[in-house]
């Protein structure tokens, strides 16, 4: 893995053309009281947000975790994370899958979180010192150095922006309006008193919107931010490699976004900048990462376990 082309570069920008696995229709993410996020792009082009930055962060994290083994996937074993168990010591959740990472209430209010809090060393009577905070994230939850964290459960100033940001947009979109009916084989009309359509009784018609268009996934790795952590060259290389692994694995395994949004990579991953950089393949990253992890963390189990008793 050669990262020389990334030296002194502020960003690594990538994009990937996507297409539906079958047919031409796809279902974008929807928002409460808004529905699909359509908007007018440059020159009035009809555009659509297929997947938001916050949703993509969750997806890039999920492809790294083996839910059956409750552990990182093979190439990432040895990375630190926070595991949450209940009062009976049964696995409950973890900082990789929790939407707000270690700011999750299942972690920040758990027995054992004080160890992490002490390492962050926040003093409300002094300006926030980011150095112990960054070192604490490296020790307890390296994933937060990539996807960001807002630890407002300790203090509102303890935050870190995303190093890796991703989203999916579609251009030249058209709406495909359709619908259907949920049939009640027993009572086609509203049921007996108290049995309403809202509760699932009777025939219930519904409408549905899907879209067609040109779909592109965008990835932005903030190299300047990673260097600014001041955690050393080995950590920088590791964070870049993990980020590239997330992108490559997502494009291979994570493109079934919804039942009606199953996508494929069309062509090769495109490097927008810097020019001349050759992105490592997933196979190459899987071979390189264990050595990088061992170099930074010593090849030891880096999990921290906390107990949520709520």
PAVEX-376965 format. One line per field, with one value per residue (C-alpha): residue number from 1; residue in three letters; x, y, z. Coordinates in pm, whole numbers. Example, Ala and Ser with C-alpha at 12.3 -4.5 7.8 and 13.67 -1.06 7.14 Angstrom:
<atoms>
num <- (1|2);
residuo <- (ALA|SER);
X <- (1230|1367);
Y <- (-450|-106);
Z <- (780|714);
</atoms>
This chain:
<atoms>
num <- (1|2|3|4|5|6|7|8|9|10|11|12|13|14|15|16|17|18|19|20|21|22|23|24|25|26|27|28|29|30|31|32|33|34|35|36|37|38|39|40|41|42|43|44|45|46|47|48|49|50|51|52|53|54|55|56|57|58|59|60|61|62|63|64|65|66|67|68|69|70|71|72|73|74|75|76|77|78|79|80|81|82|83|84|85|86|87|88|89|90|91|92|93|94|95|96|97|98|99|100|101|102|103|104|105|106|107|108|109|110|111|112|113|114|115|116|117|118|119|120|121|122|123|124|125|126|127|128|129|130|131|132|133|134|135|136|137|138|139|140|141|142|143|144|145|146|147|148|149|150|151|152|153|154|155|156|157|158|159|160|161|162|163|164|165|166|167|168|169|170|171|172|173|174|175|176|177|178|179|180|181|182|183|184|185|186|187|188|189|190|191|192|193|194|195|196|197|198|199|200|201|202|203|204|205|206|207|208|209|210|211|212|213|214|215|216|217|218|219|220|221|222|223|224|225|226|227|228|229|230|231|232|233|234|235|236|237|238|239|240|241|242|243|244|245|246|247|248|249|250|251|252|253|254|255|256|257|258|259|260|261|262|263|264|265|266|267|268|269|270|271|272|273|274|275|276|277|278|279|280|281|282|283|284|285|286|287|288|289|290|291|292|293|294|295|296|297|298|299|300|301|302|303|304|305|306|307|308|309|310);
residuo <- (UNK|UNK|UNK|UNK|UNK|UNK|UNK|UNK|UNK|UNK|UNK|UNK|UNK|UNK|UNK|UNK|UNK|UNK|UNK|UNK|UNK|UNK|UNK|UNK|UNK|UNK|UNK|UNK|UNK|UNK|UNK|UNK|UNK|UNK|UNK|UNK|UNK|UNK|UNK|UNK|UNK|UNK|UNK|UNK|UNK|UNK|UNK|UNK|UNK|UNK|UNK|UNK|UNK|UNK|UNK|UNK|UNK|UNK|UNK|UNK|UNK|UNK|UNK|UNK|UNK|UNK|UNK|UNK|UNK|UNK|UNK|UNK|UNK|UNK|UNK|UNK|UNK|UNK|UNK|UNK|UNK|UNK|UNK|UNK|UNK|UNK|UNK|UNK|UNK|UNK|UNK|UNK|UNK|UNK|UNK|UNK|UNK|UNK|UNK|UNK|UNK|UNK|UNK|UNK|UNK|UNK|UNK|UNK|UNK|UNK|UNK|UNK|UNK|UNK|UNK|UNK|UNK|UNK|UNK|UNK|UNK|UNK|UNK|UNK|UNK|UNK|UNK|UNK|UNK|UNK|UNK|UNK|UNK|UNK|UNK|UNK|UNK|UNK|UNK|UNK|UNK|UNK|UNK|UNK|UNK|UNK|UNK|UNK|UNK|UNK|UNK|UNK|UNK|UNK|UNK|UNK|UNK|UNK|UNK|UNK|UNK|UNK|UNK|UNK|UNK|UNK|UNK|UNK|UNK|UNK|UNK|UNK|UNK|UNK|UNK|UNK|UNK|UNK|UNK|UNK|UNK|UNK|UNK|UNK|UNK|UNK|UNK|UNK|UNK|UNK|UNK|UNK|UNK|UNK|UNK|UNK|UNK|UNK|UNK|UNK|UNK|UNK|UNK|UNK|UNK|UNK|UNK|UNK|UNK|UNK|UNK|UNK|UNK|UNK|UNK|UNK|UNK|UNK|UNK|UNK|UNK|UNK|UNK|UNK|UNK|UNK|UNK|UNK|UNK|UNK|UNK|UNK|UNK|UNK|UNK|UNK|UNK|UNK|UNK|UNK|UNK|UNK|UNK|UNK|UNK|UNK|UNK|UNK|UNK|UNK|UNK|UNK|UNK|UNK|UNK|UNK|UNK|UNK|UNK|UNK|UNK|UNK|UNK|UNK|UNK|UNK|UNK|UNK|UNK|UNK|UNK|UNK|UNK|UNK|UNK|UNK|UNK|UNK|UNK|UNK|UNK|UNK|UNK|UNK|UNK|UNK|UNK|UNK|UNK|UNK|UNK|UNK|UNK|UNK|UNK|UNK|UNK|UNK|UNK|UNK|UNK|UNK|UNK|UNK|UNK|UNK|UNK|UNK|UNK|UNK);
X <- (0|160|24|303|69|-142|141|63|-274|-572|-836|-883|-1196|-1354|-1674|-1846|-2116|-2396|-2691|-2985|-2909|-3231|-3451|-3414|-3614|-3475|-3608|-3418|-3396|-3702|-3740|-4032|-4278|-4061|-4041|-3778|-3526|-3555|-3388|-3286|-2919|-2693|-2871|-3203|-3120|-3365|-3167|-3230|-3050|-3038|-2840|-2745|-2405|-2532|-2681|-2365|-2156|-2373|-2338|-1961|-1943|-2175|-1965|-1675|-1855|-1929|-2258|-2253|-1911|-1967|-1625|-1457|-1435|-1110|-899|-981|-940|-736|-889|-1030|-1403|-1641|-1860|-2179|-2320|-2633|-2645|-2644|-2322|-2501|-2395|-2619|-2455|-2120|-1961|-1919|-2291|-2432|-2539|-2353|-2064|-1939|-2192|-2464|-2671|-2597|-2227|-2214|-2443|-2296|-2090|-1728|-1763|-1581|-1255|-1308|-1424|-1115|-890|-1058|-960|-1214|-1187|-1483|-1270|-1010|-1008|-1076|-754|-802|-482|-597|-937|-779|-553|-856|-1044|-742|-728|-1099|-1285|-1066|-1380|-1473|-1154|-1295|-1667|-1659|-1807|-2005|-1970|-2230|-2312|-1981|-1963|-2080|-1727|-1610|-1661|-1477|-1593|-1597|-1269|-1460|-1780|-1993|-2329|-2517|-2698|-2890|-2920|-3171|-3428|-3786|-4059|-4219|-4558|-4728|-4931|-5112|-5363|-5316|-5602|-5798|-5919|-6166|-6323|-6266|-6417|-6338|-6371|-6588|-6607|-6256|-6092|-5958|-5742|-5473|-5461|-5438|-5801|-5984|-5846|-5589|-5481|-5142|-4933|-4563|-4290|-3973|-3723|-3503|-3182|-2803|-2670|-2329|-2169|-1921|-1647|-1436|-1143|-1008|-636|-551|-778|-615|-267|-388|-464|-88|-100|198|265|168|-174|-226|-153|-386|-676|-638|-623|-932|-1121|-1027|-1125|-1467|-1523|-1409|-1605|-1919|-1899|-1864|-2099|-2311|-2503|-2839|-2960|-3328|-3558|-3625|-3277|-3034|-2738|-2423|-2095|-2079|-1720|-1424|-1397|-1296|-1021|-1108|-804|-514|-414|-198|-311|-388|-641|-553|-785|-990|-762|-453|-609|-711|-348|-197|-434|-342|20|-75|-308|-37|211|-20|-194|49|-183|-369|-745|-837|-1199|-1329|-1643|-1900|-2221|-2555|-2786|-3088);
Y <- (0|323|644|875|1064|1167|1347|1716|1674|1825|1582|1250|1276|968|894|580|540|313|147|-70|-441|-501|-266|110|212|274|396|682|753|928|1185|1237|1501|1546|1223|1196|1482|1620|1951|2170|2138|2368|2491|2368|1997|1774|1600|1362|1273|893|846|1113|1166|1045|729|659|682|408|193|236|125|-174|-337|-349|-543|-916|-919|-1297|-1297|-957|-854|-664|-840|-1035|-757|-513|-739|-570|-225|-67|-31|-16|-322|-285|-570|-575|-648|-1022|-974|-1047|-842|-541|-309|-145|184|76|21|289|597|838|607|660|939|672|669|296|386|734|633|284|151|175|489|689|533|689|1018|1042|978|1266|1486|1761|2049|2288|2558|2558|2583|2247|2053|1839|1636|1397|1373|1251|1008|873|814|631|412|342|407|465|462|804|951|859|926|1205|1245|1499|1415|1660|1420|1540|1893|2073|2168|1806|1737|1619|1649|1354|1263|1049|1188|1015|1062|937|1163|1107|1348|1378|1208|1131|1018|677|693|367|214|-88|-224|-422|-670|-797|-1148|-1146|-798|-581|-278|-145|-416|-425|-123|-27|-211|60|77|234|-90|-294|-396|-369|-307|-29|144|317|523|479|687|552|723|672|866|864|760|859|790|1051|1001|1276|1181|1486|1415|1754|1679|1338|1491|1761|1500|1486|1115|1017|876|518|626|845|552|329|577|622|246|183|455|308|-38|94|247|-60|-302|-89|-83|-462|-571|-278|-155|-311|7|-93|-361|-140|11|-265|-119|-226|-48|56|68|154|376|722|924|1294|1415|1395|1306|997|822|453|339|3|-288|-450|-757|-541|-353|-679|-795|-466|-374|-646|-530|-164|-249|-453|-168|84|-134|-420|-693|-709|-722|-355|-384|-192|-340|-128|-240|-76|-142|59);
Z <- (0|-117|40|-83|-317|-16|163|210|36|220|88|-84|-300|-454|-641|-763|-1025|-906|-1078|-968|-966|-1160|-1357|-1335|-1026|-678|-344|-175|195|335|612|854|728|417|226|-44|-47|-400|-487|-776|-862|-1066|-1376|-1241|-1274|-1089|-813|-527|-204|-208|115|370|533|870|721|522|839|991|679|662|1024|988|712|961|1233|1256|1446|1492|1658|1825|1698|1419|1083|1042|885|1169|1472|1743|1697|2013|2071|2365|2424|2628|2834|3048|3419|3337|3134|2804|2497|2443|2191|2112|2009|1645|1586|1816|1616|1847|1926|2285|2336|2321|2643|2671|2702|2855|3145|3187|3474|3361|3148|3419|3298|2954|3104|3320|3019|2830|3128|3067|3316|3301|3462|3186|2805|2643|2586|2273|2313|2591|2417|2091|2275|2464|2136|1996|2305|2352|2025|1720|1504|1644|1497|1155|1191|1447|1793|1993|2362|2485|2771|2921|2775|2462|2355|2330|1962|1656|1293|1056|890|641|493|232|64|-242|-490|-812|-1105|-1389|-1169|-1258|-1022|-1057|-887|-799|-520|-393|-146|172|145|444|360|650|642|336|507|853|1114|1423|1654|1763|1474|1244|933|1147|1344|1026|974|640|291|309|-16|-23|-262|-332|-495|-648|-878|-1179|-1245|-1251|-910|-769|-431|-305|-46|116|342|530|533|685|981|1035|1028|1266|1531|1595|1678|1463|1118|1209|1334|1028|796|998|991|615|560|775|587|248|374|477|133|-61|157|141|-240|-240|39|156|-147|-60|107|124|-16|-320|-337|-427|-615|-798|-862|-1229|-1352|-1130|-824|-953|-783|-821|-627|-581|-935|-970|-652|-695|-438|-279|-353|-79|-91|-46|246|415|398|519|803|1058|1050|1089|1379|1551|1505|1675|1934|1987|1863|2193|2251|2273|2384|2684|2840|3024|3194|3123|3417|3301);
</atoms>
